[in-house]
Amino acid sequence: MLGRAAEFIRKNLNIKNNPVSRAWHEARERRNQKEYERRTQMTYAEIEAEISKRYEAIFGRKLDWDNPKTYNEKIHVSKLYMPTPEKTRLADKYLVREWIREKIGGQYLIPLLGVYDSFDEIDFDALPDKFVIKCNHDCGSVTLVKDKNALDLEALKHKYDRAMSRNFAYMGFEMHYRDIRPKILIEQYIGDTINEYKFYCFNGKPCFCFATFGRRNVDLSISFYDMNWNLLPFTRPDHTAYTGEAPCPQKYDDMKNIALRLCSGFEHVRVDLYIAYGNIYNGEITFTTANGFGKFMPDEWDYKFGELWPFDNTVRRKVLAQRTKP
């Protein structure tokens, strides 16, 4: 009931002009801030307990921190205990651009229109009618702007001021985000109906392609393929499975070669690529797919992915022997 009431308020009441809606919104903000502050003070033991509780609710089994076997178990151990400086650099959506440029060339980068340390620095008059806004230090702060004249700048400022004030590492305990200096990026708009190809790479080579079709939050569907574009017999229950027979992308071999070059030296990484207007663009470099809560269907593929990840769990024991908090 509370969830439906919140959704009704969000859709039907104007926060700025309705005192009931405004009070509800402010109370929610206070609760969120209090929860965020609690997370920044948690010990490793408390974090593990919180993650384990959610993991068991989703997967129906306990998370084995001592001997992780599944792909999602290994994500949780890795995200908490292995936040290397290189992962931090590549998770930074601004700094990763230079790394991409060094590895494969600037032609694979979506053109950047501006970089800002705060929302107030943005000169919207100087921007085109369409563009994309995102933060460099988090996930989910993307705004597709199709008509800047229709923007609610007050609401947009609130969104990005809040995002810039929080360390994303403590939202889901993906600790390689912790040392990213927050910035707001504005990129060229390349469309909202763009197929995306996410290459799961293990031990320095791409092994699977997670393809998305359609528009995010509208009619998005997915399929998994091997490196020869053969459809694989599993999906993720949090997405709609694509039911058609998708033709192999014209530049699939090029994308595979790019993924191979970008994943070199990593035990595991996911390389995301787009094709827009005949060009290949890098989406992001990801180390924690679905934050370790991306269920496979059937479940056996969680174990198959995990087997491909050469995992050294002694790192966790060494970290816990030295300190109690991240």
Rosetta blueprint (number, residue, H / E / L):
1 M L
2 L H
3 G H
4 R H
5 A H
6 A H
7 E H
8 F H
9 I H
10 R H
11 K H
12 N H
13 L L
14 N L
15 I L
16 K L
17 N L
18 N L
19 P H
20 V H
21 S H
22 R H
23 A H
24 W H
25 H H
26 E H
27 A H
28 R H
29 E H
30 R H
31 R H
32 N H
33 Q H
34 K H
35 E H
36 Y H
37 E H
38 R H
39 R H
40 T H
41 Q L
42 M L
43 T L
44 Y H
45 A H
46 E H
47 I H
48 E H
49 A H
50 E H
51 I H
52 S H
53 K H
54 R H
55 Y H
56 E H
57 A H
58 I H
59 F H
60 G L
61 R L
62 K L
63 L L
64 D L
65 W L
66 D L
67 N L
68 P L
69 K L
70 T L
71 Y H
72 N H
73 E H
74 K H
75 I H
76 H H
77 V H
78 S H
79 K H
80 L H
81 Y H
82 M L
83 P L
84 T L
85 P H
86 E H
87 K H
88 T H
89 R H
90 L H
91 A H
92 D L
93 K L
94 Y L
95 L H
96 V H
97 R H
98 E H
99 W H
100 I H
101 R H
102 E H
103 K H
104 I L
105 G L
106 G H
107 Q H
108 Y H
109 L L
110 I L
111 P L
112 L E
113 L E
114 G E
115 V E
116 Y E
117 D L
118 S L
119 F H
120 D H
121 E H
122 I L
123 D L
124 F H
125 D H
126 A H
127 L L
128 P L
129 D L
130 K L
131 F E
132 V E
133 I E
134 K E
135 C E
136 N L
137 H L
138 D L
139 C L
140 G L
141 S L
142 V L
143 T E
144 L E
145 V E
146 K L
147 D L
148 K H
149 N H
150 A H
151 L L
152 D L
153 L H
154 E H
155 A H
156 L H
157 K H
158 H H
159 K H
160 Y H
161 D H
162 R H
163 A H
164 M H
165 S L
166 R L
167 N L
168 F L
169 A H
170 Y H
171 M H
172 G H
173 F L
174 E L
175 M H
176 H H
177 Y H
178 R L
179 D L
180 I L
181 R L
182 P L
183 K L
184 I E
185 L E
186 I E
187 E E
188 Q E
189 Y L
190 I L
191 G L
192 D L
193 T L
194 I L
195 N L
196 E E
197 Y E
198 K E
199 F E
200 Y E
201 C E
202 F E
203 N L
204 G L
205 K E
206 P E
207 C E
208 F E
209 C E
210 F E
211 A E
212 T E
213 F E
214 G L
215 R L
216 R L
217 N L
218 V L
219 D L
220 L L
221 S E
222 I E
223 S E
224 F E
225 Y E
226 D L
227 M L
228 N L
229 W L
230 N L
231 L E
232 L L
233 P L
234 F L
235 T E
236 R L
237 P L
238 D L
239 H L
240 T E
241 A E
242 Y L
243 T L
244 G L
245 E L
246 A L
247 P L
248 C L
249 P L
250 Q L
251 K L
252 Y H
253 D H
254 D H
255 M H
256 K H
257 N H
258 I H
259 A H
260 L H
261 R H
262 L H
263 C H
264 S L
265 G L
266 F L
267 E L
268 H E
269 V E
270 R E
271 V E
272 D E
273 L E
274 Y E
275 I E
276 A E
277 Y L
278 G L
279 N E
280 I E
281 Y E
282 N E
283 G E
284 E E
285 I E
286 T E
287 F L
288 T L
289 T H
290 A H
291 N H
292 G H
293 F L
294 G L
295 K L
296 F L
297 M E
298 P L
299 D L
300 E H
301 W H
302 D H
303 Y H
304 K H
305 F H
306 G H
307 E H
308 L H
309 W L
310 P L
311 F L
312 D L
313 N L
314 T H
315 V H
316 R H
317 R H
318 K H
319 V H
320 L H
321 A H
322 Q H
323 R L
324 T L
325 K L
326 P L
